[in-house]
Every structure is written in structure tokens, then in C-alpha cells.
């Protein structure tokens, strides 16, 4: 890549990860609302619901008024219905969901991968950097809380664009916001479909994060050496 090129980063699974397994958090929060479920059952149900629930997509490109909150509530609804064999009482569901939603707003609910800061420190002086993530506005407080925000010229999230990767609208928004051309952008992320193939379809270069053998520090070294 030429000097002052642009590198965009996915967030969850690339820069940050949940501090503890999602199923463990769901089980703990559920117990405070009188719902007894096992972590293992929640793990299987979450995986199934996540794969079956279509990603938020707003064909007209209008960002959702609720910041995708309704999508997350539907996910939680499906997870617990699958585990319990019946829908949760709506009042219990709302209270449980509200607590889960607030929990994942907190920076301490997330950790930064150990290779992230070394990589960003290597890249920040020679490249423009941004975040491109299928996330909602909670990402702002998470990145800020971990000291990541100053590294990026823009944080572009699906709930504000009104589309989710790999939709081309997401990649076009990066080009618009960062005033960059496709030929001079490298995107990195952990999801083969959303990040790798989505970026390549947009005409960008792409790096598939696969820790530990392909982490961000290795990416930084390759980019700076001209290998990418």
C-alpha cells in the first residue's frame, strides 16, 4: 500500500472481544430475574439464534430509530424461548434484555486483544485508520473506555449507516467519510463473509484476522514492509 493509505478495522472479534463468555453472562443475568437456565444450553441456543436471525438491513438506507435495539431484543427472545421451550413472559423478557443491553455498553464487558495497541502504534503515523463495524452506538463508549478512539479518523457503524457488512453501502460510507479510493484501502476483520469477501467485492485489499497465526501485529509488520 502507498503511504497514507487507509486501513479499516472490524471491531468485535478484531479489536475487542467479550470479557467472559456470552452464555455465562446471559445465565447470570437470567438468574437475577428468576429464570434458571444452564450455560451450555444458552451457548447452543445463542449460536443457533445468531446464525438464523437475519442481520439488520434497511434497504432505504435509513438508520433505525432504536439503534438496532429491537434486533438485539429479538435475539434474546429467541435464545430464551429455545432454551425454555416456550416464550419468556414479556415483562421478564424486557427487564432481562434491558440489563443485558446495558451490560454490553460498559467498556469492562469487553477486552482489547493484546496485539491491538502494538499494531495501531506501528501504523498510526503512516496510515489513516478507521473502524468499520456491524455494531450500534454502544461501540463509541466501549472504544473510548479502552483508549482506542484517538487512533481512528472515523468510527462507522451499521446502525448509523442503515446497512450491515457485507452490504456495499458500508464500504462506500468509509470511502465517503475518509475521502479515500477503493484501490488505496485495506480492511481487516475476523469474518470471512462480512470482512474479507465484502471488502474484496468493494475493490479493497483485505486481511483475514485469524489469531494467533494472523494477528494485527503481523498485519502491521507486513504492511510496513510492503508485503501487503
Biotite code that builds the C-alpha atoms (Angstrom):
import biotite.structure as struc

atoms = struc.array([
    struc.Atom([0.000, 0.000, 0.000], chain_id="A", res_id=1, res_name="UNK", atom_name="CA", element="C"),
    struc.Atom([1.124, 3.532, -0.678], chain_id="A", res_id=2, res_name="UNK", atom_name="CA", element="C"),
    struc.Atom([1.986, 5.858, 2.205], chain_id="A", res_id=3, res_name="UNK", atom_name="CA", element="C"),
    struc.Atom([-1.041, 7.463, 3.851], chain_id="A", res_id=4, res_name="UNK", atom_name="CA", element="C"),
    struc.Atom([-3.249, 4.715, 2.632], chain_id="A", res_id=5, res_name="UNK", atom_name="CA", element="C"),
    struc.Atom([-6.290, 3.809, 4.707], chain_id="A", res_id=6, res_name="UNK", atom_name="CA", element="C"),
    struc.Atom([-6.677, 0.753, 6.925], chain_id="A", res_id=7, res_name="UNK", atom_name="CA", element="C"),
    struc.Atom([-10.115, -0.042, 8.315], chain_id="A", res_id=8, res_name="UNK", atom_name="CA", element="C"),
    struc.Atom([-10.734, -2.405, 11.205], chain_id="A", res_id=9, res_name="UNK", atom_name="CA", element="C"),
    struc.Atom([-13.687, -4.502, 12.216], chain_id="A", res_id=10, res_name="UNK", atom_name="CA", element="C"),
    struc.Atom([-14.454, -4.170, 15.944], chain_id="A", res_id=11, res_name="UNK", atom_name="CA", element="C"),
    struc.Atom([-15.810, -7.263, 17.731], chain_id="A", res_id=12, res_name="UNK", atom_name="CA", element="C"),
    struc.Atom([-13.550, -10.224, 17.060], chain_id="A", res_id=13, res_name="UNK", atom_name="CA", element="C"),
    struc.Atom([-10.828, -7.989, 15.641], chain_id="A", res_id=14, res_name="UNK", atom_name="CA", element="C"),
    struc.Atom([-10.114, -5.149, 18.077], chain_id="A", res_id=15, res_name="UNK", atom_name="CA", element="C"),
    struc.Atom([-12.199, -6.275, 21.045], chain_id="A", res_id=16, res_name="UNK", atom_name="CA", element="C"),
    struc.Atom([-13.819, -9.387, 22.468], chain_id="A", res_id=17, res_name="UNK", atom_name="CA", element="C"),
    struc.Atom([-16.286, -10.059, 25.269], chain_id="A", res_id=18, res_name="UNK", atom_name="CA", element="C"),
    struc.Atom([-14.573, -10.275, 28.653], chain_id="A", res_id=19, res_name="UNK", atom_name="CA", element="C"),
    struc.Atom([-16.375, -13.501, 29.547], chain_id="A", res_id=20, res_name="UNK", atom_name="CA", element="C"),
    struc.Atom([-18.443, -15.998, 27.543], chain_id="A", res_id=21, res_name="UNK", atom_name="CA", element="C"),
    struc.Atom([-21.785, -14.590, 26.424], chain_id="A", res_id=22, res_name="UNK", atom_name="CA", element="C"),
    struc.Atom([-23.674, -17.640, 27.696], chain_id="A", res_id=23, res_name="UNK", atom_name="CA", element="C"),
    struc.Atom([-22.234, -17.194, 31.193], chain_id="A", res_id=24, res_name="UNK", atom_name="CA", element="C"),
    struc.Atom([-23.356, -13.568, 31.285], chain_id="A", res_id=25, res_name="UNK", atom_name="CA", element="C"),
    struc.Atom([-26.819, -14.454, 29.975], chain_id="A", res_id=26, res_name="UNK", atom_name="CA", element="C"),
    struc.Atom([-27.207, -17.183, 32.613], chain_id="A", res_id=27, res_name="UNK", atom_name="CA", element="C"),
    struc.Atom([-26.106, -14.898, 35.432], chain_id="A", res_id=28, res_name="UNK", atom_name="CA", element="C"),
    struc.Atom([-28.437, -12.078, 34.413], chain_id="A", res_id=29, res_name="UNK", atom_name="CA", element="C"),
    struc.Atom([-31.315, -14.501, 33.857], chain_id="A", res_id=30, res_name="UNK", atom_name="CA", element="C"),
    struc.Atom([-30.935, -15.867, 37.381], chain_id="A", res_id=31, res_name="UNK", atom_name="CA", element="C"),
    struc.Atom([-31.434, -12.384, 38.840], chain_id="A", res_id=32, res_name="UNK", atom_name="CA", element="C"),
    struc.Atom([-34.811, -12.324, 37.088], chain_id="A", res_id=33, res_name="UNK", atom_name="CA", element="C"),
    struc.Atom([-35.895, -15.732, 38.346], chain_id="A", res_id=34, res_name="UNK", atom_name="CA", element="C"),
    struc.Atom([-35.022, -17.611, 35.157], chain_id="A", res_id=35, res_name="UNK", atom_name="CA", element="C"),
    struc.Atom([-32.933, -20.741, 35.700], chain_id="A", res_id=36, res_name="UNK", atom_name="CA", element="C"),
    struc.Atom([-31.016, -21.920, 32.633], chain_id="A", res_id=37, res_name="UNK", atom_name="CA", element="C"),
    struc.Atom([-27.701, -23.661, 32.055], chain_id="A", res_id=38, res_name="UNK", atom_name="CA", element="C"),
    struc.Atom([-24.731, -22.030, 30.408], chain_id="A", res_id=39, res_name="UNK", atom_name="CA", element="C"),
    struc.Atom([-24.338, -24.921, 27.982], chain_id="A", res_id=40, res_name="UNK", atom_name="CA", element="C"),
    struc.Atom([-27.970, -24.717, 26.838], chain_id="A", res_id=41, res_name="UNK", atom_name="CA", element="C"),
    struc.Atom([-27.648, -20.960, 26.362], chain_id="A", res_id=42, res_name="UNK", atom_name="CA", element="C"),
    struc.Atom([-24.445, -21.388, 24.395], chain_id="A", res_id=43, res_name="UNK", atom_name="CA", element="C"),
    struc.Atom([-26.117, -23.711, 21.898], chain_id="A", res_id=44, res_name="UNK", atom_name="CA", element="C"),
    struc.Atom([-29.269, -21.590, 21.680], chain_id="A", res_id=45, res_name="UNK", atom_name="CA", element="C"),
    struc.Atom([-27.320, -18.373, 21.187], chain_id="A", res_id=46, res_name="UNK", atom_name="CA", element="C"),
    struc.Atom([-25.248, -19.884, 18.392], chain_id="A", res_id=47, res_name="UNK", atom_name="CA", element="C"),
    struc.Atom([-28.396, -21.106, 16.637], chain_id="A", res_id=48, res_name="UNK", atom_name="CA", element="C"),
    struc.Atom([-30.334, -17.853, 17.053], chain_id="A", res_id=49, res_name="UNK", atom_name="CA", element="C"),
    struc.Atom([-27.358, -15.768, 15.917], chain_id="A", res_id=50, res_name="UNK", atom_name="CA", element="C"),
    struc.Atom([-26.996, -17.798, 12.722], chain_id="A", res_id=51, res_name="UNK", atom_name="CA", element="C"),
    struc.Atom([-30.718, -17.784, 11.919], chain_id="A", res_id=52, res_name="UNK", atom_name="CA", element="C"),
    struc.Atom([-31.699, -14.204, 12.713], chain_id="A", res_id=53, res_name="UNK", atom_name="CA", element="C"),
    struc.Atom([-31.091, -12.034, 9.632], chain_id="A", res_id=54, res_name="UNK", atom_name="CA", element="C"),
    struc.Atom([-28.724, -9.127, 10.154], chain_id="A", res_id=55, res_name="UNK", atom_name="CA", element="C"),
    struc.Atom([-30.438, -5.735, 10.433], chain_id="A", res_id=56, res_name="UNK", atom_name="CA", element="C"),
    struc.Atom([-30.813, -4.303, 6.948], chain_id="A", res_id=57, res_name="UNK", atom_name="CA", element="C"),
    struc.Atom([-32.673, -1.160, 5.997], chain_id="A", res_id=58, res_name="UNK", atom_name="CA", element="C"),
    struc.Atom([-32.997, -1.119, 2.196], chain_id="A", res_id=59, res_name="UNK", atom_name="CA", element="C"),
    struc.Atom([-33.811, 2.567, 2.086], chain_id="A", res_id=60, res_name="UNK", atom_name="CA", element="C"),
    struc.Atom([-30.581, 3.281, 3.941], chain_id="A", res_id=61, res_name="UNK", atom_name="CA", element="C"),
    struc.Atom([-32.322, 4.994, 6.840], chain_id="A", res_id=62, res_name="UNK", atom_name="CA", element="C"),
    struc.Atom([-30.684, 4.241, 10.195], chain_id="A", res_id=63, res_name="UNK", atom_name="CA", element="C"),
    struc.Atom([-33.082, 2.600, 12.682], chain_id="A", res_id=64, res_name="UNK", atom_name="CA", element="C"),
    struc.Atom([-34.575, 4.947, 15.235], chain_id="A", res_id=65, res_name="UNK", atom_name="CA", element="C"),
    struc.Atom([-33.865, 2.469, 18.046], chain_id="A", res_id=66, res_name="UNK", atom_name="CA", element="C"),
    struc.Atom([-30.184, 1.906, 17.164], chain_id="A", res_id=67, res_name="UNK", atom_name="CA", element="C"),
    struc.Atom([-30.905, -1.796, 16.388], chain_id="A", res_id=68, res_name="UNK", atom_name="CA", element="C"),
    struc.Atom([-32.144, -2.324, 19.934], chain_id="A", res_id=69, res_name="UNK", atom_name="CA", element="C"),
    struc.Atom([-35.199, -4.226, 18.672], chain_id="A", res_id=70, res_name="UNK", atom_name="CA", element="C"),
    struc.Atom([-32.929, -6.601, 16.750], chain_id="A", res_id=71, res_name="UNK", atom_name="CA", element="C"),
    struc.Atom([-30.980, -7.446, 19.904], chain_id="A", res_id=72, res_name="UNK", atom_name="CA", element="C"),
    struc.Atom([-34.189, -7.931, 21.875], chain_id="A", res_id=73, res_name="UNK", atom_name="CA", element="C"),
    struc.Atom([-35.456, -10.370, 19.258], chain_id="A", res_id=74, res_name="UNK", atom_name="CA", element="C"),
    struc.Atom([-32.186, -12.278, 19.527], chain_id="A", res_id=75, res_name="UNK", atom_name="CA", element="C"),
    struc.Atom([-32.551, -12.555, 23.307], chain_id="A", res_id=76, res_name="UNK", atom_name="CA", element="C"),
    struc.Atom([-36.206, -13.557, 22.888], chain_id="A", res_id=77, res_name="UNK", atom_name="CA", element="C"),
    struc.Atom([-35.250, -16.416, 20.556], chain_id="A", res_id=78, res_name="UNK", atom_name="CA", element="C"),
    struc.Atom([-32.396, -17.606, 22.742], chain_id="A", res_id=79, res_name="UNK", atom_name="CA", element="C"),
    struc.Atom([-34.509, -17.996, 25.871], chain_id="A", res_id=80, res_name="UNK", atom_name="CA", element="C"),
    struc.Atom([-37.527, -19.393, 24.026], chain_id="A", res_id=81, res_name="UNK", atom_name="CA", element="C"),
    struc.Atom([-35.288, -22.110, 22.598], chain_id="A", res_id=82, res_name="UNK", atom_name="CA", element="C"),
    struc.Atom([-33.807, -22.989, 25.986], chain_id="A", res_id=83, res_name="UNK", atom_name="CA", element="C"),
    struc.Atom([-37.080, -22.895, 27.922], chain_id="A", res_id=84, res_name="UNK", atom_name="CA", element="C"),
    struc.Atom([-39.235, -24.453, 25.213], chain_id="A", res_id=85, res_name="UNK", atom_name="CA", element="C"),
    struc.Atom([-41.666, -21.539, 25.446], chain_id="A", res_id=86, res_name="UNK", atom_name="CA", element="C"),
    struc.Atom([-41.521, -17.728, 25.198], chain_id="A", res_id=87, res_name="UNK", atom_name="CA", element="C"),
    struc.Atom([-40.468, -15.730, 28.222], chain_id="A", res_id=88, res_name="UNK", atom_name="CA", element="C"),
    struc.Atom([-43.084, -13.582, 29.891], chain_id="A", res_id=89, res_name="UNK", atom_name="CA", element="C"),
    struc.Atom([-42.884, -10.236, 28.100], chain_id="A", res_id=90, res_name="UNK", atom_name="CA", element="C"),
    struc.Atom([-42.293, -8.253, 31.274], chain_id="A", res_id=91, res_name="UNK", atom_name="CA", element="C"),
    struc.Atom([-39.484, -10.579, 32.344], chain_id="A", res_id=92, res_name="UNK", atom_name="CA", element="C"),
    struc.Atom([-38.010, -10.519, 28.852], chain_id="A", res_id=93, res_name="UNK", atom_name="CA", element="C"),
    struc.Atom([-37.969, -6.718, 28.774], chain_id="A", res_id=94, res_name="UNK", atom_name="CA", element="C"),
    struc.Atom([-36.288, -6.435, 32.168], chain_id="A", res_id=95, res_name="UNK", atom_name="CA", element="C"),
    struc.Atom([-33.748, -9.147, 31.370], chain_id="A", res_id=96, res_name="UNK", atom_name="CA", element="C"),
    struc.Atom([-32.974, -7.669, 27.976], chain_id="A", res_id=97, res_name="UNK", atom_name="CA", element="C"),
    struc.Atom([-32.561, -4.153, 29.357], chain_id="A", res_id=98, res_name="UNK", atom_name="CA", element="C"),
    struc.Atom([-29.951, -5.399, 31.826], chain_id="A", res_id=99, res_name="UNK", atom_name="CA", element="C"),
    struc.Atom([-28.065, -7.338, 29.152], chain_id="A", res_id=100, res_name="UNK", atom_name="CA", element="C"),
    struc.Atom([-28.133, -4.390, 26.785], chain_id="A", res_id=101, res_name="UNK", atom_name="CA", element="C"),
    struc.Atom([-26.748, -2.054, 29.437], chain_id="A", res_id=102, res_name="UNK", atom_name="CA", element="C"),
    struc.Atom([-24.092, -4.578, 30.408], chain_id="A", res_id=103, res_name="UNK", atom_name="CA", element="C"),
    struc.Atom([-22.627, -4.682, 26.912], chain_id="A", res_id=104, res_name="UNK", atom_name="CA", element="C"),
    struc.Atom([-22.479, -0.899, 26.812], chain_id="A", res_id=105, res_name="UNK", atom_name="CA", element="C"),
    struc.Atom([-19.830, -0.943, 29.537], chain_id="A", res_id=106, res_name="UNK", atom_name="CA", element="C"),
    struc.Atom([-16.169, -0.995, 28.492], chain_id="A", res_id=107, res_name="UNK", atom_name="CA", element="C"),
    struc.Atom([-15.437, -3.530, 31.239], chain_id="A", res_id=108, res_name="UNK", atom_name="CA", element="C"),
    struc.Atom([-17.695, -6.045, 29.481], chain_id="A", res_id=109, res_name="UNK", atom_name="CA", element="C"),
    struc.Atom([-15.069, -6.133, 26.734], chain_id="A", res_id=110, res_name="UNK", atom_name="CA", element="C"),
    struc.Atom([-11.318, -6.646, 26.490], chain_id="A", res_id=111, res_name="UNK", atom_name="CA", element="C"),
    struc.Atom([-8.842, -5.490, 23.853], chain_id="A", res_id=112, res_name="UNK", atom_name="CA", element="C"),
    struc.Atom([-6.782, -8.163, 22.121], chain_id="A", res_id=113, res_name="UNK", atom_name="CA", element="C"),
    struc.Atom([-3.154, -7.927, 23.225], chain_id="A", res_id=114, res_name="UNK", atom_name="CA", element="C"),
    struc.Atom([-1.854, -7.365, 19.680], chain_id="A", res_id=115, res_name="UNK", atom_name="CA", element="C"),
    struc.Atom([-4.110, -4.351, 19.019], chain_id="A", res_id=116, res_name="UNK", atom_name="CA", element="C"),
    struc.Atom([-2.238, -1.470, 20.642], chain_id="A", res_id=117, res_name="UNK", atom_name="CA", element="C"),
    struc.Atom([1.203, -2.553, 19.343], chain_id="A", res_id=118, res_name="UNK", atom_name="CA", element="C"),
    struc.Atom([-0.247, -2.784, 15.826], chain_id="A", res_id=119, res_name="UNK", atom_name="CA", element="C"),
    struc.Atom([-2.026, 0.572, 15.975], chain_id="A", res_id=120, res_name="UNK", atom_name="CA", element="C"),
    struc.Atom([1.074, 2.265, 17.363], chain_id="A", res_id=121, res_name="UNK", atom_name="CA", element="C"),
    struc.Atom([3.091, 0.936, 14.429], chain_id="A", res_id=122, res_name="UNK", atom_name="CA", element="C"),
    struc.Atom([0.529, 2.038, 11.846], chain_id="A", res_id=123, res_name="UNK", atom_name="CA", element="C"),
    struc.Atom([-0.875, 5.352, 13.078], chain_id="A", res_id=124, res_name="UNK", atom_name="CA", element="C"),
    struc.Atom([1.971, 7.583, 11.841], chain_id="A", res_id=125, res_name="UNK", atom_name="CA", element="C"),
    struc.Atom([1.970, 6.251, 8.288], chain_id="A", res_id=126, res_name="UNK", atom_name="CA", element="C"),
    struc.Atom([-1.654, 5.337, 7.615], chain_id="A", res_id=127, res_name="UNK", atom_name="CA", element="C"),
    struc.Atom([-5.097, 6.742, 8.195], chain_id="A", res_id=128, res_name="UNK", atom_name="CA", element="C"),
    struc.Atom([-7.144, 4.380, 10.352], chain_id="A", res_id=129, res_name="UNK", atom_name="CA", element="C"),
    struc.Atom([-10.871, 3.868, 10.858], chain_id="A", res_id=130, res_name="UNK", atom_name="CA", element="C"),
    struc.Atom([-13.329, 1.367, 12.303], chain_id="A", res_id=131, res_name="UNK", atom_name="CA", element="C"),
    struc.Atom([-15.970, -0.334, 10.150], chain_id="A", res_id=132, res_name="UNK", atom_name="CA", element="C"),
    struc.Atom([-18.258, -2.480, 12.269], chain_id="A", res_id=133, res_name="UNK", atom_name="CA", element="C"),
    struc.Atom([-21.624, -4.203, 12.332], chain_id="A", res_id=134, res_name="UNK", atom_name="CA", element="C"),
    struc.Atom([-22.405, -2.653, 15.706], chain_id="A", res_id=135, res_name="UNK", atom_name="CA", element="C"),
    struc.Atom([-24.575, 0.024, 17.277], chain_id="A", res_id=136, res_name="UNK", atom_name="CA", element="C"),
    struc.Atom([-23.800, 3.244, 19.149], chain_id="A", res_id=137, res_name="UNK", atom_name="CA", element="C"),
    struc.Atom([-22.649, 1.357, 22.220], chain_id="A", res_id=138, res_name="UNK", atom_name="CA", element="C"),
    struc.Atom([-19.367, 0.873, 20.374], chain_id="A", res_id=139, res_name="UNK", atom_name="CA", element="C"),
    struc.Atom([-18.454, 4.523, 20.940], chain_id="A", res_id=140, res_name="UNK", atom_name="CA", element="C"),
    struc.Atom([-18.353, 4.205, 24.725], chain_id="A", res_id=141, res_name="UNK", atom_name="CA", element="C"),
    struc.Atom([-16.596, 0.839, 24.530], chain_id="A", res_id=142, res_name="UNK", atom_name="CA", element="C"),
    struc.Atom([-13.768, 2.102, 22.331], chain_id="A", res_id=143, res_name="UNK", atom_name="CA", element="C"),
    struc.Atom([-13.495, 5.329, 24.315], chain_id="A", res_id=144, res_name="UNK", atom_name="CA", element="C"),
    struc.Atom([-13.323, 3.438, 27.584], chain_id="A", res_id=145, res_name="UNK", atom_name="CA", element="C"),
    struc.Atom([-10.423, 1.353, 26.328], chain_id="A", res_id=146, res_name="UNK", atom_name="CA", element="C"),
    struc.Atom([-8.475, 4.299, 24.920], chain_id="A", res_id=147, res_name="UNK", atom_name="CA", element="C"),
    struc.Atom([-8.917, 3.237, 21.301], chain_id="A", res_id=148, res_name="UNK", atom_name="CA", element="C"),
    struc.Atom([-10.900, 6.182, 19.940], chain_id="A", res_id=149, res_name="UNK", atom_name="CA", element="C"),
    struc.Atom([-7.926, 8.557, 19.347], chain_id="A", res_id=150, res_name="UNK", atom_name="CA", element="C"),
    struc.Atom([-6.389, 6.125, 16.871], chain_id="A", res_id=151, res_name="UNK", atom_name="CA", element="C"),
    struc.Atom([-9.238, 6.398, 14.383], chain_id="A", res_id=152, res_name="UNK", atom_name="CA", element="C"),
    struc.Atom([-10.317, 9.113, 11.992], chain_id="A", res_id=153, res_name="UNK", atom_name="CA", element="C"),
    struc.Atom([-13.846, 7.698, 11.887], chain_id="A", res_id=154, res_name="UNK", atom_name="CA", element="C"),
    struc.Atom([-15.927, 5.024, 13.575], chain_id="A", res_id=155, res_name="UNK", atom_name="CA", element="C"),
    struc.Atom([-18.513, 3.765, 11.117], chain_id="A", res_id=156, res_name="UNK", atom_name="CA", element="C"),
    struc.Atom([-21.246, 1.505, 12.466], chain_id="A", res_id=157, res_name="UNK", atom_name="CA", element="C"),
    struc.Atom([-24.049, -0.367, 10.760], chain_id="A", res_id=158, res_name="UNK", atom_name="CA", element="C"),
    struc.Atom([-26.828, 1.087, 12.911], chain_id="A", res_id=159, res_name="UNK", atom_name="CA", element="C"),
    struc.Atom([-25.969, 4.578, 11.650], chain_id="A", res_id=160, res_name="UNK", atom_name="CA", element="C"),
    struc.Atom([-25.379, 3.613, 8.024], chain_id="A", res_id=161, res_name="UNK", atom_name="CA", element="C"),
    struc.Atom([-28.595, 1.613, 7.780], chain_id="A", res_id=162, res_name="UNK", atom_name="CA", element="C"),
    struc.Atom([-26.881, -1.493, 6.410], chain_id="A", res_id=163, res_name="UNK", atom_name="CA", element="C"),
    struc.Atom([-24.554, -4.238, 7.605], chain_id="A", res_id=164, res_name="UNK", atom_name="CA", element="C"),
    struc.Atom([-21.378, -5.658, 6.116], chain_id="A", res_id=165, res_name="UNK", atom_name="CA", element="C"),
    struc.Atom([-21.008, -7.142, 3.540], chain_id="A", res_id=166, res_name="UNK", atom_name="CA", element="C"),
    struc.Atom([-23.534, -4.695, 2.035], chain_id="A", res_id=167, res_name="UNK", atom_name="CA", element="C"),
    struc.Atom([-21.652, -2.334, -0.302], chain_id="A", res_id=168, res_name="UNK", atom_name="CA", element="C"),
    struc.Atom([-23.237, 0.683, 1.398], chain_id="A", res_id=169, res_name="UNK", atom_name="CA", element="C"),
    struc.Atom([-20.983, 0.105, 4.392], chain_id="A", res_id=170, res_name="UNK", atom_name="CA", element="C"),
    struc.Atom([-17.795, 0.163, 2.354], chain_id="A", res_id=171, res_name="UNK", atom_name="CA", element="C"),
    struc.Atom([-18.967, 3.138, 0.313], chain_id="A", res_id=172, res_name="UNK", atom_name="CA", element="C"),
    struc.Atom([-19.528, 5.059, 3.545], chain_id="A", res_id=173, res_name="UNK", atom_name="CA", element="C"),
    struc.Atom([-15.889, 4.555, 4.505], chain_id="A", res_id=174, res_name="UNK", atom_name="CA", element="C"),
    struc.Atom([-14.753, 5.930, 1.151], chain_id="A", res_id=175, res_name="UNK", atom_name="CA", element="C"),
    struc.Atom([-17.042, 8.935, 1.604], chain_id="A", res_id=176, res_name="UNK", atom_name="CA", element="C"),
    struc.Atom([-16.193, 9.690, 5.232], chain_id="A", res_id=177, res_name="UNK", atom_name="CA", element="C"),
    struc.Atom([-12.459, 9.156, 4.867], chain_id="A", res_id=178, res_name="UNK", atom_name="CA", element="C"),
    struc.Atom([-12.205, 10.654, 1.356], chain_id="A", res_id=179, res_name="UNK", atom_name="CA", element="C"),
    struc.Atom([-10.405, 7.537, 0.147], chain_id="A", res_id=180, res_name="UNK", atom_name="CA", element="C"),
    struc.Atom([-10.437, 5.491, -3.045], chain_id="A", res_id=181, res_name="UNK", atom_name="CA", element="C"),
    struc.Atom([-11.063, 1.748, -3.061], chain_id="A", res_id=182, res_name="UNK", atom_name="CA", element="C"),
    struc.Atom([-7.654, 0.978, -4.539], chain_id="A", res_id=183, res_name="UNK", atom_name="CA", element="C"),
    struc.Atom([-5.939, 2.515, -1.532], chain_id="A", res_id=184, res_name="UNK", atom_name="CA", element="C"),
    struc.Atom([-7.882, 0.839, 1.279], chain_id="A", res_id=185, res_name="UNK", atom_name="CA", element="C"),
    struc.Atom([-7.099, -2.287, 3.275], chain_id="A", res_id=186, res_name="UNK", atom_name="CA", element="C"),
    struc.Atom([-9.771, -3.770, 5.525], chain_id="A", res_id=187, res_name="UNK", atom_name="CA", element="C"),
    struc.Atom([-9.080, -6.255, 8.290], chain_id="A", res_id=188, res_name="UNK", atom_name="CA", element="C"),
    struc.Atom([-11.545, -8.395, 10.189], chain_id="A", res_id=189, res_name="UNK", atom_name="CA", element="C"),
    struc.Atom([-12.283, -11.858, 11.525], chain_id="A", res_id=190, res_name="UNK", atom_name="CA", element="C"),
    struc.Atom([-15.389, -12.719, 9.486], chain_id="A", res_id=191, res_name="UNK", atom_name="CA", element="C"),
    struc.Atom([-14.695, -14.260, 6.107], chain_id="A", res_id=192, res_name="UNK", atom_name="CA", element="C"),
    struc.Atom([-18.013, -13.253, 4.541], chain_id="A", res_id=193, res_name="UNK", atom_name="CA", element="C"),
    struc.Atom([-18.567, -9.834, 6.084], chain_id="A", res_id=194, res_name="UNK", atom_name="CA", element="C"),
    struc.Atom([-14.976, -8.610, 6.199], chain_id="A", res_id=195, res_name="UNK", atom_name="CA", element="C"),
    struc.Atom([-12.801, -10.498, 3.733], chain_id="A", res_id=196, res_name="UNK", atom_name="CA", element="C"),
    struc.Atom([-15.242, -11.100, 0.883], chain_id="A", res_id=197, res_name="UNK", atom_name="CA", element="C"),
    struc.Atom([-17.167, -7.881, 1.499], chain_id="A", res_id=198, res_name="UNK", atom_name="CA", element="C"),
    struc.Atom([-14.022, -5.782, 1.225], chain_id="A", res_id=199, res_name="UNK", atom_name="CA", element="C"),
    struc.Atom([-12.751, -7.621, -1.824], chain_id="A", res_id=200, res_name="UNK", atom_name="CA", element="C"),
    struc.Atom([-16.090, -7.168, -3.573], chain_id="A", res_id=201, res_name="UNK", atom_name="CA", element="C"),
    struc.Atom([-15.784, -3.428, -2.901], chain_id="A", res_id=202, res_name="UNK", atom_name="CA", element="C"),
    struc.Atom([-12.414, -3.440, -4.659], chain_id="A", res_id=203, res_name="UNK", atom_name="CA", element="C"),
    struc.Atom([-10.406, -3.180, -1.443], chain_id="A", res_id=204, res_name="UNK", atom_name="CA", element="C"),
    struc.Atom([-7.494, -5.222, -0.200], chain_id="A", res_id=205, res_name="UNK", atom_name="CA", element="C"),
    struc.Atom([-8.370, -7.425, 2.767], chain_id="A", res_id=206, res_name="UNK", atom_name="CA", element="C"),
    struc.Atom([-6.622, -9.179, 5.642], chain_id="A", res_id=207, res_name="UNK", atom_name="CA", element="C"),
    struc.Atom([-8.358, -12.036, 7.429], chain_id="A", res_id=208, res_name="UNK", atom_name="CA", element="C"),
    struc.Atom([-7.627, -11.927, 11.160], chain_id="A", res_id=209, res_name="UNK", atom_name="CA", element="C"),
    struc.Atom([-7.067, -15.483, 12.379], chain_id="A", res_id=210, res_name="UNK", atom_name="CA", element="C"),
    struc.Atom([-5.333, -15.417, 15.712], chain_id="A", res_id=211, res_name="UNK", atom_name="CA", element="C"),
    struc.Atom([-2.697, -16.388, 16.662], chain_id="A", res_id=212, res_name="UNK", atom_name="CA", element="C"),
    struc.Atom([-1.146, -17.068, 13.263], chain_id="A", res_id=213, res_name="UNK", atom_name="CA", element="C"),
    struc.Atom([-2.537, -13.943, 11.580], chain_id="A", res_id=214, res_name="UNK", atom_name="CA", element="C"),
    struc.Atom([-2.940, -11.254, 14.208], chain_id="A", res_id=215, res_name="UNK", atom_name="CA", element="C"),
    struc.Atom([-2.856, -7.470, 13.862], chain_id="A", res_id=216, res_name="UNK", atom_name="CA", element="C"),
    struc.Atom([0.791, -7.073, 14.807], chain_id="A", res_id=217, res_name="UNK", atom_name="CA", element="C"),
    struc.Atom([1.739, -9.437, 11.988], chain_id="A", res_id=218, res_name="UNK", atom_name="CA", element="C"),
    struc.Atom([-0.509, -7.401, 9.687], chain_id="A", res_id=219, res_name="UNK", atom_name="CA", element="C"),
    struc.Atom([1.218, -4.165, 10.711], chain_id="A", res_id=220, res_name="UNK", atom_name="CA", element="C"),
    struc.Atom([4.656, -5.597, 10.082], chain_id="A", res_id=221, res_name="UNK", atom_name="CA", element="C"),
    struc.Atom([3.629, -6.894, 6.653], chain_id="A", res_id=222, res_name="UNK", atom_name="CA", element="C"),
    struc.Atom([2.030, -3.598, 5.654], chain_id="A", res_id=223, res_name="UNK", atom_name="CA", element="C"),
    struc.Atom([5.036, -1.559, 6.750], chain_id="A", res_id=224, res_name="UNK", atom_name="CA", element="C"),
    struc.Atom([7.430, -3.878, 4.925], chain_id="A", res_id=225, res_name="UNK", atom_name="CA", element="C"),
    struc.Atom([5.419, -3.543, 1.723], chain_id="A", res_id=226, res_name="UNK", atom_name="CA", element="C"),
    struc.Atom([4.388, -7.207, 1.715], chain_id="A", res_id=227, res_name="UNK", atom_name="CA", element="C"),
    struc.Atom([0.725, -6.178, 1.549], chain_id="A", res_id=228, res_name="UNK", atom_name="CA", element="C"),
])
